[in-house]
């Protein structure tokens, strides 16, 4: 089909003297090919002079040639003329319609051309003959093309470029190429941890937010590329890419990932410990679409992906212990599925009958025999160092073979260093690598932090660093699923969030020396959470449910482990920190980008006070509650005096020092400090961040065919 399209380009240029598609750059040329139609054959370009107009062919092309070229250049391969032989036959008809007889053999074209040239003096005055001569030349070219086809294949232009982050976002991820390859769908998370969907045309630099997608989990394209589907607020929703009021399809508590099929059905993975569900895109009730194969050790189903027929689909059968998952092939109408193989992440179908999956950080492709229900041949390496992270693989491919994937290139590795109150760093490096979430112990002698498998990962394992002995100890063994560690008030224990097998969040409590059994607190409805603080008095754990405005407290000790709301659910309050005396809570509130730090009373007379005078976030109490330290929007640390001896009085914020880096995750900080606010522990970059962390490349077909 690509050869037929290329022939259409040649026919157009031979008739008009200009190319069918133009662009000042490779990207703009690709955009023209993907979304625009060439001007009509009879249309003359504006820069053609009067002499050329007088001597050129007549403005009216021979009957049928316009339609023939359009049918060769159809965007949809199935709508194009199917063979070069058909093109030849149509050119024969066009030539005869122009008034010149032609035999059935294409080899006679040269003789006819010679005869026509012999009579060129008379033909020059005949526009009809000029068109006929063009048709004969094209007929000869089509005959040669049909004779060679398919001996040679015309390779379409290939391109490759990198996409950087969304300005103002702390993380840009989850690249999704639209089905027609015209747009790139991205997800960007701001400093408050709120994610939004963005779209960017392939031939443009700027990305634009999609209104109505605030606090979404992950976004997916509709089959026609005009809408996106996503889960937010425990509801499956759809919205046009231009924005607008989202339409709720159904309730989808616990669900994040989906696939929108060509027959108007949407698969939802519910949770990793449940089977897949399916619902009409127009709305309805979720109904089962898969069955968990518990005999094979599977505990759930995840990462659905429809095949082009809208009936078959791929998905992952999740396994216990956070190990690799089973690649499975299912079909709408049957709960049974076929085992295809194993993947270390999610799975996706690629054009030409390929299945994309992961081995570590390597993206592989293997041929799918749909009829037999099995993978055939050997896996082919498509890309290395693919970002995995909490999404189990950041990659996608369009119907026309444009691939996009996140890069885990190791850029941005960090060191942990100590600084004074003015920001002057000491010479000693305490730790290095893919670090996050430092938290200093109450006595100032130990440091909790998260060590991830890659700089792009949001989770990892919790370690404790003994600052006096310069030794660290691993505290969690979660398969790389732990994050947001915090100390108990006495420093004997720690708490963090981990994703248990199947992806369900829970709060894990353990001893800070790594000894003894660990405790676990289940989270209602299996929601994803962020742990803000282990607060005293009362030994309460403060956490926030992602995708809602709700923050909760739960007892860290005793038989009652029920969660209860901390604040009014109508107020979005992030980065919560309860004061040492338990009377106030500080946090971040407001509308992005103008978020501010506030303090609200928890006991006694109600009250709410704005602390910051410019956009800010992430407050921390120090000096026994007499000072708040927080971050400004431009990555500076500020401090402000607080007086609660008689009411609540706030001083004037003043700058301490600039931070070496912005916060790398929504849940943690890039800094911590001692209880007196005098000694700071900072994450410092060891080398410059990568300018582009998402790769976009055409030519998936040629990539697999060269292997």
C-alpha positions in Angstrom: 0.0 0.0 0.0 2.9 2.4 0.7 4.1 1.8 -2.9 0.7 2.6 -4.3 0.8 5.8 -2.3 4.3 6.6 -3.6 3.1 6.1 -7.2 0.3 8.5 -6.5 2.9 11.1 -5.5 4.8 10.5 -8.7 1.7 10.8 -10.9 0.7 14.0 -9.2 4.1 15.6 -9.7 4.3 14.5 -13.4 0.9 16.1 -14.1 1.4 19.3 -12.1 5.1 20.0 -12.0 5.0 20.3 -8.2 5.2 17.9 -5.3 2.0 16.6 -3.7 3.2 17.5 -0.2 5.6 20.3 0.8 7.2 21.3 4.1 10.0 23.6 5.3 11.3 20.9 7.6 11.1 17.2 7.9 8.5 17.5 10.7 6.3 19.9 8.8 6.5 17.6 5.7 5.4 14.6 7.8 2.5 16.7 9.2 1.5 17.6 5.6 1.5 13.9 4.6 -0.5 12.9 7.7 -3.3 15.4 7.7 -3.5 17.5 4.5 -4.6 16.8 0.9 -2.6 18.1 -2.1 -4.2 20.9 -4.2 -6.4 19.7 -7.2 -4.4 18.7 -10.2 -5.9 21.5 -12.3 -5.0 24.2 -9.7 -2.0 26.3 -10.8 0.5 27.5 -8.1 0.4 31.2 -7.5 4.1 31.7 -8.5 3.7 30.4 -12.0 4.2 33.2 -14.6 1.9 34.1 -17.5 4.2 32.6 -20.1 4.1 29.3 -18.3 0.4 29.4 -18.1 0.2 30.1 -21.8 2.4 27.2 -22.8 1.4 24.6 -20.2 -1.5 22.1 -20.4 -5.0 23.3 -20.2 -6.5 24.0 -16.7 -8.9 21.1 -17.1 -7.3 17.7 -16.6 -8.6 14.7 -18.5 -11.6 13.1 -17.0 -10.7 10.6 -14.3 -7.1 11.5 -13.6 -8.0 13.6 -10.4 -9.9 10.7 -9.0 -7.2 8.2 -9.8 -4.5 10.2 -8.0 -6.8 10.8 -5.0 -7.4 7.1 -4.8 -3.7 6.4 -4.8 -3.1 9.0 -2.0 -5.9 7.9 0.3 -4.8 8.2 4.0 -6.4 4.9 4.9 -4.4 2.1 3.2 -7.6 0.0 2.8 -9.2 2.9 0.8 -6.4 3.0 -1.8 -6.3 1.3 -5.1 -5.1 -2.2 -4.3 -2.6 -3.0 -7.1 -0.4 -1.2 -9.6 -2.1 -3.3 -12.3 -5.4 -1.5 -11.5 -3.6 1.8 -11.9 -2.4 0.8 -15.4 -6.0 -0.2 -16.4 -7.4 3.1 -15.2 -4.7 5.0 -17.1 -5.6 3.1 -20.2 -9.2 4.2 -19.8 -8.1 7.8 -19.2 -5.9 7.8 -22.4 -8.7 6.4 -24.5 -11.1 9.0 -23.1 -8.5 11.7 -24.2 -9.0 10.6 -27.8 -6.0 8.4 -28.5 -6.3 4.7 -29.0 -3.9 2.4 -27.3 -3.1 -1.3 -27.6 -3.2 -3.6 -24.6 0.6 -3.8 -24.4 2.3 -1.2 -22.4 5.4 -1.7 -24.5 3.7 0.3 -27.3 3.8 3.4 -25.2 7.1 4.5 -26.6 5.9 4.2 -30.2 2.8 6.2 -29.4 4.9 8.8 -27.7 7.2 9.0 -30.8 4.2 9.4 -33.0 2.8 12.1 -30.8 6.2 14.0 -30.8 6.2 13.9 -34.6 3.0 15.8 -34.6 4.0 18.1 -31.8 3.5 21.3 -33.8 -0.1 20.7 -34.1 -0.4 19.1 -30.6 1.0 22.2 -29.0 -2.2 24.0 -29.8 -4.3 21.2 -28.4 -4.6 21.0 -24.6 -6.4 17.8 -25.0 -3.4 16.2 -26.7 -1.1 17.6 -24.0 -3.1 15.8 -21.3 -3.1 12.7 -23.5 0.7 12.7 -23.8 1.0 13.1 -20.1 -1.3 10.1 -19.6 0.8 8.0 -22.0 4.0 8.8 -20.2 2.3 7.9 -16.9 1.0 4.7 -18.4 4.5 3.7 -19.4 5.8 4.5 -15.9 2.9 2.5 -14.4 3.7 -0.4 -16.6 7.3 -0.4 -15.4 6.1 -0.1 -11.8 3.7 -3.0 -12.2 6.4 -5.1 -13.7 8.8 -4.4 -10.9 6.3 -4.6 -8.1 6.9 -6.1 -5.6 10.5 -6.6 -6.4 11.4 -3.2 -4.9 9.8 -1.5 -2.0 9.7 2.3 -1.6 10.8 3.3 1.9 9.0 6.3 3.4 11.1 9.0 5.0 12.1 8.2 8.5 12.5 10.6 11.4 13.6 10.5 15.0 13.6 13.2 17.7 13.4 13.7 21.4 10.7 15.5 23.4 11.5 17.4 26.6 9.4 18.0 29.7 6.3 20.2 29.9 7.4 23.7 31.2 6.5 24.0 34.9 6.0 20.2 35.4 8.2 18.2 37.7 7.6 15.1 35.7 6.5 14.4 32.0 5.8 10.8 31.1 3.4 8.3 29.5 3.8 9.1 25.8 0.9 7.9 23.7 1.0 8.2 19.9 -2.4 8.8 18.4 -3.7 6.0 16.2 -3.0 8.1 13.0 0.4 9.2 14.2 -0.5 12.9 14.2 -0.4 13.7 17.9 1.5 12.8 21.0 -0.4 12.5 24.2 1.6 13.2 27.4 1.0 13.3 31.1 2.6 16.0 33.2 2.6 16.3 37.0 3.0 19.6 38.7 4.6 20.4 42.0 1.4 19.5 43.9 1.3 16.1 42.4 -1.7 16.9 40.2 -1.4 15.2 36.8 -3.0 16.5 33.5 -3.1 15.3 30.0 -1.3 17.3 27.2 -1.4 16.9 23.5 1.3 17.9 21.1 1.2 17.7 17.3 4.1 15.8 15.9 5.2 18.8 13.8 5.0 21.3 16.7 7.1 22.0 19.8 4.5 23.2 22.2 2.1 20.9 24.1 -1.3 22.0 25.2 -3.2 20.9 28.3 -6.5 19.0 27.8 -9.1 20.8 30.0 -11.1 18.5 32.2 -8.3 15.9 32.8 -7.1 17.2 36.1 -6.0 14.5 38.6 -6.3 11.8 36.1 -4.5 8.4 36.4 -3.4 7.7 32.9 -4.8 8.8 29.5 -5.6 6.7 26.4 -6.7 7.5 22.9 -10.0 6.7 21.3 -9.8 4.6 18.1 -10.4 7.7 15.9 -7.9 9.9 17.8 -10.5 12.6 18.6 -11.0 11.8 22.2 -9.1 10.5 25.2 -10.4 8.1 27.9 -9.1 8.2 31.5 -10.0 7.5 35.1 -10.2 10.3 37.6 -12.1 10.5 40.9 -13.0 6.7 40.6 -14.9 7.4 37.4 -14.1 6.3 33.8 -14.5 9.4 31.6 -14.0 10.6 28.1 -13.3 14.1 26.7 -12.4 15.6 23.3 -8.8 16.4 22.8 -9.7 20.0 22.4 -11.1 20.0 25.9 -14.5 20.4 27.4 -16.7 18.9 30.0 -15.8 15.2 30.4 -18.5 12.6 30.0 -18.7 10.0 32.7 -19.0 6.5 31.3 -19.2 4.6 34.5 -17.9 4.2 38.0 -14.4 2.6 38.0 -13.2 2.5 41.6 -9.6 1.4 41.8 -9.2 1.3 38.0 -6.4 3.1 36.2 -5.6 1.6 32.8 -7.8 0.9 29.9 -8.0 0.2 26.1 -10.6 1.7 23.8 -11.4 -0.7 21.0 -12.5 -0.1 17.4 -16.0 -1.6 18.1 -16.9 0.9 20.8 -16.0 -1.1 23.9 -13.5 0.0 26.6 -11.6 -2.5 28.7 -10.6 -1.5 32.3 -8.2 -3.3 34.5 -10.1 -2.4 37.7 -7.1 -3.4 39.9 -4.2 -5.8 39.6 -5.9 -8.3 41.9 -9.1 -8.3 39.9 -10.2 -9.5 36.5 -10.6 -7.2 33.5 -13.9 -5.4 33.0 -15.6 -4.1 29.7 -18.1 -1.4 29.2 -19.6 0.4 26.1 -17.9 3.7 25.4 -21.3 5.3 25.4 -21.9 4.3 29.0 -23.2 1.4 31.0 -22.1 -1.1 33.6 -18.8 -2.8 33.8 -19.0 -6.5 33.2 -16.3 -9.2 33.4 -14.0 -9.7 30.4 -11.4 -12.1 31.7 -10.9 -14.9 34.3 -7.9 -15.1 36.6 -5.9 -18.3 36.1 -5.1 -19.0 39.7 -3.8 -22.5 38.9 -0.9 -20.8 37.1 -0.1 -18.6 40.1 -1.9 -15.5 38.8 -3.6 -13.1 41.2 -5.2 -10.7 38.8 -5.4 -9.1 35.3 -3.9 -5.8 34.2 -2.8 -3.6 31.2 -5.5 -4.5 28.6 -4.8 -3.6 25.0 -7.2 -4.2 22.1 -6.1 -5.6 18.8 -7.4 -3.7 15.6 -10.4 -6.0 15.2 -11.9 -4.6 18.4 -12.6 -8.2 19.7 -9.3 -9.8 20.6 -7.1 -8.2 23.3 -3.8 -8.6 25.0 -3.3 -8.3 28.8 -1.0 -9.2 31.6 -1.9 -11.9 34.1 -0.3 -10.5 37.3 1.8 -12.8 39.5 2.4 -12.7 43.2 5.7 -11.4 44.6 6.0 -8.6 42.0 7.6 -11.0 39.4 7.1 -10.9 35.7 3.6 -11.3 34.4 1.9 -13.6 31.9 1.2 -12.3 28.5 -2.3 -13.4 27.6 -4.6 -13.2 24.6 -8.4 -12.8 25.3 -11.5 -12.2 23.3 -14.7 -10.2 24.0 -17.5 -12.7 24.8 -15.3 -15.3 26.5 -13.6 -15.1 29.9 -11.0 -17.6 28.8 -7.6 -16.6 27.5 -4.4 -18.1 26.0 -1.0 -17.9 27.5 1.5 -16.3 25.1 4.6 -15.7 27.2 6.1 -13.5 29.9 6.8 -9.8 30.3 8.5 -7.7 32.9 5.9 -4.9 32.3 2.9 -4.1 30.2 2.1 -5.4 26.7 0.9 -3.7 23.5 0.0 -4.7 19.9 2.0 -3.2 17.1 1.1 -2.9 13.3 2.0 -5.9 11.2 1.0 -8.4 13.9 3.7 -7.8 16.5 3.4 -7.9 20.2 5.5 -5.4 22.2 6.7 -6.4 25.7 9.6 -5.9 28.2 12.6 -7.8 29.4 14.0 -5.5 32.1 14.5 -2.2 30.4 14.6 -3.7 26.9 11.5 -3.3 24.6 11.0 -6.4 22.5 8.7 -7.4 19.6 7.6 -10.9 18.7 5.2 -12.0 15.9 1.7 -13.1 16.9 -0.1 -15.9 15.1 -3.6 -14.9 16.0 -5.2 -18.0 14.5 -3.0 -20.3 16.5 -3.0 -18.1 19.6 0.8 -18.1 20.0 3.9 -16.1 19.6 6.2 -17.3 16.8 9.9 -16.7 15.9 12.4 -15.0 18.1 11.9 -11.7 20.0 13.4 -8.7 18.2 15.0 -5.8 20.2 13.2 -2.6 19.5 14.8 -0.2 22.1 17.0 -0.4 25.2 16.8 1.7 28.4 13.0 2.1 28.2 11.5 3.8 31.2 9.5 1.4 33.3 8.5 3.3 36.5 5.1 2.9 38.1 3.5 2.5 34.7 5.3 -0.8 33.9 6.5 0.5 30.6 6.3 3.9 28.9 5.8 3.1 25.2 3.2 3.2 22.5 3.0 2.8 18.7 0.6 4.1 16.1 -1.1 2.3 13.2 1.4 3.7 10.8 4.4 2.7 12.7 5.4 5.7 14.8 6.9 4.6 18.1 7.2 6.7 21.3 8.9 5.6 24.5 10.3 7.1 27.7 14.1 6.9 28.1 15.8 5.7 31.2 19.3 7.0 30.3 20.6 7.4 33.8 20.9 11.2 33.4 20.2 13.1 36.6 21.7 10.7 39.2 21.9 12.4 42.6 24.1 12.7 45.7 23.0 13.3 49.2 24.9 16.1 50.9 24.6 18.3 54.1 24.3 22.1 54.1 24.0 24.8 56.7 21.1 27.3 57.0 22.6 29.5 54.2 22.8 26.6 51.8 26.6 26.1 51.8 27.3 22.4 51.0 29.8 20.3 52.9 32.4 18.4 51.0 31.2 15.0 52.1 28.9 12.9 49.9 26.6 10.8 52.1 25.1 8.6 49.4 24.7 8.6 45.7 22.5 7.1 42.9 18.8 7.3 42.2 17.7 8.7 45.5 14.6 10.3 46.8 12.5 11.3 49.9 15.2 12.0 52.5 13.9 12.1 56.1 16.1 12.9 59.1 15.4 11.0 62.4 14.2 13.0 65.4 17.6 12.6 67.1 19.5 13.8 63.9 21.8 10.7 63.7 20.1 8.7 61.0 18.5 9.3 57.6 15.7 7.5 55.8 15.7 7.6 52.0 14.4 5.7 48.9 16.8 4.1 46.5 15.2 3.4 43.1 16.2 1.1 40.3 16.3 4.1 37.9 16.2 7.9 38.1 12.8 7.8 36.4 11.2 5.4 38.9 8.8 6.9 41.5 9.3 3.9 43.9 12.2 1.8 45.2 13.4 0.4 48.5 13.7 2.2 51.8 17.2 2.5 53.4 18.4 4.0 56.6 21.8 5.7 56.7 23.7 5.9 60.0 25.4 9.4 59.7 27.9 8.7 62.5 29.2 5.4 61.1 28.5 6.2 57.4 26.7 2.8 56.9 23.3 2.2 55.5 20.8 -0.7 55.9 18.0 -1.8 53.6 14.7 -1.8 55.4 12.1 -2.9 52.8 12.0 -5.8 50.3 9.0 -4.8 48.3 10.2 -5.5 44.8 10.9 -1.8 44.2 7.4 -0.7 45.3 8.1 1.4 48.4 8.0 5.2 48.8 7.4 8.1 51.2 9.2 6.9 54.3 8.7 8.7 57.7 10.0 8.3 61.2 8.0 7.6 64.4 8.5 10.3 67.1 10.9 8.1 69.1 12.9 7.1 66.0 12.5 3.4 66.7 10.2 2.7 63.8 9.5 3.9 60.3 6.5 3.9 58.0 6.2 4.0 54.3 3.8 3.2 51.5 4.3 0.0 49.5 2.4 -1.6 46.7 1.7 -5.2 47.6 1.6 -7.9 44.9 -1.2 -6.8 42.5 -0.5 -3.1 43.0 -2.7 -2.4 46.1 -1.3 0.3 48.3 -0.8 -0.3 52.0 1.1 1.4 54.9 4.0 -0.7 56.1 5.5 -0.2 59.6 8.8 -1.7 60.6 11.7 -1.3 63.0 14.3 1.2 62.0 17.1 -1.2 62.8 15.7 -3.7 60.2 15.0 -6.3 62.8 11.7 -7.9 63.8 8.4 -8.5 62.1 6.7 -5.7 60.1 3.2 -4.4 60.5 0.8 -3.5 57.7 -2.3 -1.2 57.5 -4.7 -1.8 54.6 -6.1 1.1 52.8 -9.9 1.1 52.1 -11.0 0.3 48.5 -7.4 -0.3 47.4 -6.7 3.3 46.6 -3.3 4.8 45.8 -2.0 7.0 48.5 0.7 9.4 49.6 2.0 9.3 53.1 2.6 12.7 54.5 3.7 12.3 58.1 3.9 10.1 61.3 2.5 12.6 63.7 2.7 13.0 67.4 0.9 13.3 69.8 -1.4 10.3 69.3 1.0 8.3 66.9 -1.2 9.0 63.9 -0.2 8.4 60.3 -1.4 11.1 57.9 -2.0 10.1 54.2 -3.8 11.4 51.1 -5.7 9.5 48.5 -4.6 10.2 44.9 -7.3 11.6 42.7 -9.4 13.0 45.5 -9.3 16.0 47.9 -9.4 13.7 51.0 -6.6 13.4 53.6 -6.9 10.8 56.4 -5.4 9.9 59.7 -5.1 6.3 61.0 -3.7 5.1 64.3 -0.2 3.5 64.0 -0.8 1.5 67.1 -3.7 -0.3 68.8 -6.6 -2.4 67.5 -8.5 0.4 65.8 -6.9 0.9 62.4 -9.9 2.6 60.8 -9.2 5.7 58.7 -11.0 9.0 59.3 -11.0 12.2 57.4 -8.7 14.9 58.7 -10.1 17.9 56.9 -13.1 19.1 55.0 -13.2 17.1 51.7 -14.1 20.2 49.7 -10.7 21.7 50.2 -7.7 20.3 48.3 -5.0 20.3 51.0 -1.6 18.7 50.1 1.7 18.1 51.8 0.2 18.1 55.2 2.2 18.5 58.4 0.6 18.5 61.9 2.3 20.8 64.4 4.2 19.2 67.3 1.5 20.1 69.8 -1.2 18.7 67.5 -3.2 21.9 67.4 -2.6 23.0 63.8 -2.0 21.5 60.4 0.1 23.2 57.7 -0.3 22.3 54.0 -0.5 23.5 50.4 -3.8 24.7 49.0 -5.1 26.8 46.1 -5.3 26.7 42.4 -2.3 25.9 40.3 0.0 27.7 39.7 -1.0 30.1 42.5 -0.9 27.6 45.3 0.0 28.9 48.8 1.0 27.5 52.2 -1.8 27.7 54.8 -2.2 26.7 58.4 -5.5 25.5 59.7 -6.6 24.8 63.3 -7.4 21.3 64.3 -8.6 22.0 67.8 -10.1 25.0 69.6 -11.6 27.9 67.6 -11.7 27.4 63.9 -9.2 29.4 61.9 -7.2 29.4 58.6 -4.2 31.5 57.9 -2.2 32.1 54.7 1.6 31.8 55.4 3.3 32.4 52.1 3.2 35.7 50.2 4.0 34.1 46.8 3.2 30.6 45.2 4.7 28.0 47.6 4.3 24.4 48.9 5.7 21.6 51.2 5.7 23.2 54.7 7.7 21.7 57.6 7.4 22.6 61.3 10.8 23.3 63.1 11.8 24.8 66.4 9.0 23.1 68.3 6.4 24.7 66.1 7.8 28.2 66.3 8.9 28.3 62.6 7.7 26.9 59.3 10.1 26.2 56.4 8.6 25.8 52.9 9.5 25.9 49.2 8.7 28.7 46.8 7.6 28.0 43.3 11.0 29.0 42.0 12.8 26.4 44.1 13.9 28.4 47.1 13.6 27.6 50.7 11.9 30.1 52.9 11.3 30.4 56.7 8.7 32.3 58.7 8.2 32.7 62.4 5.0 31.4 64.0 3.7 32.5 67.4 0.8 30.4 68.9 1.2 31.5 72.5 -1.8 33.8 72.3 -3.9 33.1 69.2 -2.0 32.7 65.9 0.4 35.2 64.6 2.6 34.9 61.5 5.9 36.8 60.7 7.3 37.8 57.4 8.7 35.0 55.2 12.4 35.3 54.3 14.6 33.4 51.9 17.1 30.9 53.3 18.8 29.6 50.0 18.0 28.1 46.6 17.5 24.4 46.3 19.9 22.5 44.0 17.0 20.7 42.2 13.3 20.9 42.1 11.4 18.1 43.8 11.6 15.0 41.7 8.3 13.4 42.8 4.9 14.6 43.9 5.1 12.6 47.2 8.4 13.5 48.7 10.9 16.3 49.1 14.4 16.8 47.7 15.4 18.0 51.2 15.0 17.5 54.9 16.3 19.3 58.0 17.0 18.8 61.7 14.3 19.8 64.2 15.9 23.2 64.8 16.1 24.1 61.1 19.8 24.6 61.2 21.2 21.5 59.3 19.8 20.6 55.9 20.2 17.4 53.9 19.8 18.1 50.1 19.7 16.0 47.0 22.3 17.4 44.6 22.5 16.5 40.8 25.7 14.9 39.7 25.3 15.8 36.1 22.9 17.9 34.0 19.4 16.6 33.4 18.6 15.1 30.0 17.1 17.7 27.6 14.7 15.1 26.2 13.4 12.1 28.0 10.9 10.8 25.4 12.0 9.4 22.0 9.7 9.5 19.0 10.7 7.6 15.9 9.0 6.5 12.6 9.7 3.3 10.7 8.6 0.5 13.1 7.9 -1.6 10.0 11.4 -1.2 8.6 12.9 -1.8 12.1 11.4 -5.2 12.5 12.0 -6.2 8.8 15.7 -5.5 9.1 16.2 -7.9 11.9 
